[in-house]
Amino acid sequence: MCDLVARTGRHQQRYEAGCRLVAGCIPFKYRKCDESCGSKPKKIVEVLMINSQSGPGLLFPKGGWENDETVEEAAVREALEEAGVRGDIMEFLGFYYFKSKSHQDEFSPEGLCKAAMFAMHVKEELGSWPEQSTRHRRWLTIPEAGEQCRHPWMREALLEGFSKWHANKMMSAEEDHPGPISSTPAR
């Protein structure tokens, strides 16, 4: 049984210029590549996605940013509630705009949302979490995740935000500590 409880309700929801403010993250970890990657061992980055409750495709954890928390705290909370992971926020990836059909209200009648997305390095996967009865998690490579994304804005956050940040991070790491790291598996 999970002792953690997900927040519910919209009484503390933040809005800005007719947009509901949302916080989310792209949780990631590294796995060692097996011998099919060649003679040099490599690390492959994988991202964590969860199922959508309203149709096909996968999502990154995200949800409302509330008045009593920072945007980073909201992103970490959503990862814990929806995907059952804890980790470190590594980088702000950008703001992404979208329309929500399920979150239209008096403050955002057209359902406009502005999502602040972050890269989060996962340190712990919980065995139980608040939304485990409705959410299933899957670790995917970046190309697999791009194909599975339910929403174009999330694909953009992955491919334009996360992938570019990660490539720059790896280039910097190569300069400091030469060693093979890969964001996609060798074929």
C-alpha positions as CSV (number, residue, x, y, z in Angstrom):
1,M,0.0,0.0,0.0
2,C,1.3,3.4,-0.9
3,D,1.5,6.0,1.9
4,L,2.0,8.9,-0.5
5,V,-1.1,10.7,-1.7
6,A,-1.5,12.7,-4.9
7,R,-2.7,16.2,-4.7
8,T,-6.2,16.8,-6.1
9,G,-8.3,19.8,-6.9
10,R,-7.5,23.1,-8.6
11,H,-7.9,25.6,-5.7
12,Q,-4.2,26.5,-5.7
13,Q,-3.6,26.3,-9.4
14,R,-1.4,29.0,-11.0
15,Y,-2.4,30.9,-14.1
16,E,-0.7,33.5,-16.2
17,A,-2.3,35.6,-19.0
18,G,-5.1,33.0,-19.5
19,C,-2.8,30.0,-19.4
20,R,-2.9,27.3,-16.8
21,L,0.7,26.8,-15.6
22,V,2.0,23.3,-15.7
23,A,5.3,21.7,-14.5
24,G,6.8,18.5,-15.7
25,C,9.9,16.6,-16.4
26,I,11.6,14.1,-18.6
27,P,13.0,11.6,-16.2
28,F,16.1,9.8,-17.4
29,K,18.7,7.3,-16.4
30,Y,21.7,5.5,-17.9
31,R,22.0,1.8,-18.6
32,K,25.1,0.0,-19.7
33,C,25.1,-1.2,-23.3
34,D,25.6,-4.9,-23.8
35,E,28.2,-6.5,-26.1
36,S,26.1,-5.7,-29.2
37,C,27.3,-2.1,-28.9
38,G,30.9,-3.0,-30.0
39,S,34.1,-3.4,-28.1
40,K,33.9,-0.3,-26.0
41,P,31.3,-0.3,-23.2
42,K,28.8,2.6,-23.5
43,K,26.0,4.1,-21.5
44,I,22.7,4.5,-23.1
45,V,20.3,7.2,-21.9
46,E,16.7,6.1,-21.3
47,V,13.7,8.3,-20.5
48,L,10.7,7.3,-18.5
49,M,7.2,7.6,-19.9
50,I,3.8,6.8,-18.5
51,N,0.6,5.8,-20.1
52,S,-2.1,8.3,-20.9
53,Q,-5.4,7.9,-19.1
54,S,-7.3,9.3,-22.1
55,G,-6.0,7.4,-25.1
56,P,-3.1,5.8,-26.9
57,G,0.5,7.0,-26.6
58,L,2.8,7.8,-23.8
59,L,3.4,10.9,-21.7
60,F,6.1,12.5,-19.5
61,P,4.9,13.2,-16.0
62,K,3.4,16.7,-15.7
63,G,0.6,18.5,-14.0
64,G,-0.6,21.7,-12.4
65,W,1.9,24.1,-10.7
66,E,0.4,25.3,-7.5
67,N,0.7,28.5,-5.5
68,D,2.6,27.0,-2.5
69,E,5.4,25.4,-4.5
70,T,8.2,26.4,-6.9
71,V,8.0,25.2,-10.5
72,E,10.9,22.7,-9.8
73,E,9.0,21.4,-6.7
74,A,5.9,20.9,-8.8
75,A,7.9,19.0,-11.5
76,V,9.4,16.7,-8.8
77,R,6.0,16.2,-7.2
78,E,4.4,15.2,-10.5
79,A,7.2,12.7,-11.3
80,L,6.7,11.1,-7.8
81,E,2.8,11.1,-8.0
82,E,2.5,9.9,-11.6
83,A,5.6,7.8,-12.3
84,G,6.8,6.8,-8.8
85,V,10.4,8.2,-9.3
86,R,12.6,10.5,-7.3
87,G,15.6,12.3,-8.7
88,D,17.5,15.5,-9.2
89,I,16.4,18.3,-11.5
90,M,19.3,18.9,-13.9
91,E,18.2,21.5,-16.3
92,F,15.2,23.7,-17.4
93,L,14.4,22.6,-21.0
94,G,12.0,25.3,-21.9
95,F,8.3,26.4,-21.9
96,Y,5.9,24.5,-24.2
97,Y,2.4,25.6,-25.0
98,F,-0.6,23.4,-25.6
99,K,-4.4,23.2,-25.4
100,S,-6.0,20.9,-22.8
101,K,-9.5,19.6,-23.6
102,S,-9.9,18.4,-20.0
103,H,-8.7,21.5,-18.1
104,Q,-10.9,24.3,-19.5
105,D,-12.1,26.6,-16.7
106,E,-13.0,30.2,-16.0
107,F,-9.4,31.2,-15.9
108,S,-8.4,29.4,-19.1
109,P,-11.7,29.0,-21.1
110,E,-9.9,27.6,-24.1
111,G,-7.7,25.2,-22.1
112,L,-4.4,27.0,-22.9
113,C,-1.5,25.6,-20.9
114,K,2.1,26.7,-20.5
115,A,4.3,23.8,-19.4
116,A,7.8,24.3,-17.8
117,M,9.7,21.1,-18.6
118,F,12.9,19.9,-16.9
119,A,15.4,17.1,-17.2
120,M,15.4,14.9,-14.1
121,H,18.1,12.4,-13.4
122,V,16.3,9.5,-11.6
123,K,17.9,8.3,-8.4
124,E,15.1,6.0,-7.1
125,E,12.2,4.0,-8.5
126,L,9.5,3.4,-5.9
127,G,7.7,0.1,-5.7
128,S,4.4,1.9,-4.9
129,W,3.3,5.4,-5.7
130,P,0.1,7.5,-5.6
131,E,-1.1,6.8,-9.2
132,Q,0.2,3.3,-9.6
133,S,-3.3,1.9,-10.1
134,T,-3.8,4.0,-13.2
135,R,-0.3,4.7,-14.4
136,H,2.2,2.3,-15.9
137,R,5.8,3.4,-16.5
138,R,8.1,2.4,-19.4
139,W,11.8,3.1,-19.9
140,L,12.6,3.9,-23.6
141,T,15.5,5.1,-25.7
142,I,15.1,8.6,-27.1
143,P,14.1,7.4,-30.6
144,E,11.5,5.0,-29.1
145,A,10.1,7.7,-26.8
146,G,9.8,10.1,-29.8
147,E,7.7,7.5,-31.6
148,Q,5.5,6.9,-28.6
149,C,4.8,10.5,-27.6
150,R,1.1,11.2,-27.5
151,H,1.5,14.9,-27.9
152,P,3.6,16.9,-30.4
153,W,4.7,19.4,-27.8
154,M,6.1,16.6,-25.6
155,R,8.0,15.2,-28.7
156,E,9.4,18.7,-29.2
157,A,10.4,18.9,-25.5
158,L,12.2,15.5,-25.9
159,L,13.9,16.1,-29.2
160,E,14.6,19.8,-29.2
161,G,14.9,20.4,-25.4
162,F,16.2,17.2,-23.8
163,S,18.2,15.7,-26.6
164,K,20.0,19.0,-27.4
165,W,20.8,19.6,-23.7
166,H,21.9,16.0,-23.2
167,A,24.2,16.1,-26.3
168,N,25.8,19.3,-25.0
169,K,26.2,17.8,-21.5
170,M,27.8,14.7,-23.0
171,M,30.2,16.8,-25.2
172,S,31.2,18.7,-22.0
173,A,31.7,15.5,-20.1
174,E,33.8,14.1,-23.0
175,E,36.1,17.1,-22.8
176,D,36.4,16.7,-19.0
177,H,36.4,12.8,-18.8
178,P,36.9,11.0,-22.1
179,G,34.8,7.9,-22.3
180,P,32.0,6.5,-24.5
181,I,28.5,7.7,-23.7
182,S,25.6,7.3,-26.2
183,S,22.1,8.7,-26.3
184,T,21.0,6.1,-28.9
185,P,21.9,2.4,-29.0
186,A,24.4,1.3,-31.7
187,R,22.8,-0.9,-34.4
